[in-house]
Amino acid sequence: MREPRAAAILAAIASDPRLRCYLRAGRISTIPAKLSRRMLLLNEVAQAFEPGVRYPERELNRVLAGFHPDHASLRRYLVDAELMARAGGFYWRIGGPVR
């Protein structure tokens, strides 16, 4: 993932009054417990991945670690929310808005 894209995604989260409280020091500090807010946040994070591109787990973890210290939980939330799919050690984006 390109750094400007990560910065733009974090800036979008920071500019949303419903989500900015989940940021600290320019990164996501907590994942919202409320489903509607969690989905808003996950939809923003999903923008880091191009639809149709398969990412090895190591690359996915590297990208997600730039957003949140617990990249494994964030990865699990993305899969559970059906924004990402996985098979054979690869992940790809299957949902969310495309910008």
Contacts in CASP RR format, 6 or more apart in sequence:
PFRMAT RR
TARGET T0000
AUTHOR 0000-0000-0000
METHOD contacts of the structure
MODEL  1
MREPRAAAILAAIASDPRLRCYLRAGRISTIPAKLSRRMLLLNEVAQAFE
PGVRYPERELNRVLAGFHPDHASLRRYLVDAELMARAGGFYWRIGGPVR
1 48 0 8 1.000
1 49 0 8 1.000
1 63 0 8 1.000
5 47 0 8 1.000
5 48 0 8 1.000
6 48 0 8 1.000
6 63 0 8 1.000
6 66 0 8 1.000
6 67 0 8 1.000
9 44 0 8 1.000
9 45 0 8 1.000
9 47 0 8 1.000
9 48 0 8 1.000
9 67 0 8 1.000
10 23 0 8 1.000
10 26 0 8 1.000
10 27 0 8 1.000
10 67 0 8 1.000
12 44 0 8 1.000
12 47 0 8 1.000
13 19 0 8 1.000
13 20 0 8 1.000
13 22 0 8 1.000
13 23 0 8 1.000
13 28 0 8 1.000
13 41 0 8 1.000
13 44 0 8 1.000
14 20 0 8 1.000
14 23 0 8 1.000
14 26 0 8 1.000
16 40 0 8 1.000
16 44 0 8 1.000
18 37 0 8 1.000
18 40 0 8 1.000
19 32 0 8 1.000
19 37 0 8 1.000
19 40 0 8 1.000
19 41 0 8 1.000
19 44 0 8 1.000
22 28 0 8 1.000
22 29 0 8 1.000
22 30 0 8 1.000
22 31 0 8 1.000
22 32 0 8 1.000
22 37 0 8 1.000
22 41 0 8 1.000
23 29 0 8 1.000
27 66 0 8 1.000
27 67 0 8 1.000
27 68 0 8 1.000
27 69 0 8 1.000
28 41 0 8 1.000
28 45 0 8 1.000
28 67 0 8 1.000
28 68 0 8 1.000
28 74 0 8 1.000
29 68 0 8 1.000
31 38 0 8 1.000
31 41 0 8 1.000
31 68 0 8 1.000
31 73 0 8 1.000
31 74 0 8 1.000
31 77 0 8 1.000
32 38 0 8 1.000
32 40 0 8 1.000
32 41 0 8 1.000
38 77 0 8 1.000
38 81 0 8 1.000
39 81 0 8 1.000
42 77 0 8 1.000
42 78 0 8 1.000
42 81 0 8 1.000
42 83 0 8 1.000
43 83 0 8 1.000
43 96 0 8 1.000
43 97 0 8 1.000
45 64 0 8 1.000
45 67 0 8 1.000
45 74 0 8 1.000
45 78 0 8 1.000
46 78 0 8 1.000
46 83 0 8 1.000
46 84 0 8 1.000
46 93 0 8 1.000
46 95 0 8 1.000
46 96 0 8 1.000
47 97 0 8 1.000
47 99 0 8 1.000
48 63 0 8 1.000
48 67 0 8 1.000
49 55 0 8 1.000
49 60 0 8 1.000
49 63 0 8 1.000
49 84 0 8 1.000
49 91 0 8 1.000
49 92 0 8 1.000
49 93 0 8 1.000
50 93 0 8 1.000
51 92 0 8 1.000
51 93 0 8 1.000
51 94 0 8 1.000
51 95 0 8 1.000
51 98 0 8 1.000
52 92 0 8 1.000
52 93 0 8 1.000
53 92 0 8 1.000
53 93 0 8 1.000
54 90 0 8 1.000
54 91 0 8 1.000
54 92 0 8 1.000
55 63 0 8 1.000
55 90 0 8 1.000
55 91 0 8 1.000
55 92 0 8 1.000
56 89 0 8 1.000
56 90 0 8 1.000
56 91 0 8 1.000
57 86 0 8 1.000
57 89 0 8 1.000
57 90 0 8 1.000
57 91 0 8 1.000
60 75 0 8 1.000
60 84 0 8 1.000
60 91 0 8 1.000
61 71 0 8 1.000
61 72 0 8 1.000
61 75 0 8 1.000
64 71 0 8 1.000
64 74 0 8 1.000
64 75 0 8 1.000
65 71 0 8 1.000
67 74 0 8 1.000
68 74 0 8 1.000
75 84 0 8 1.000
75 91 0 8 1.000
78 84 0 8 1.000
79 85 0 8 1.000
79 86 0 8 1.000
79 91 0 8 1.000
82 94 0 8 1.000
82 95 0 8 1.000
83 93 0 8 1.000
83 94 0 8 1.000
83 95 0 8 1.000
83 96 0 8 1.000
84 91 0 8 1.000
84 92 0 8 1.000
84 93 0 8 1.000
84 94 0 8 1.000
84 95 0 8 1.000
85 91 0 8 1.000
85 92 0 8 1.000
85 94 0 8 1.000
86 92 0 8 1.000
END
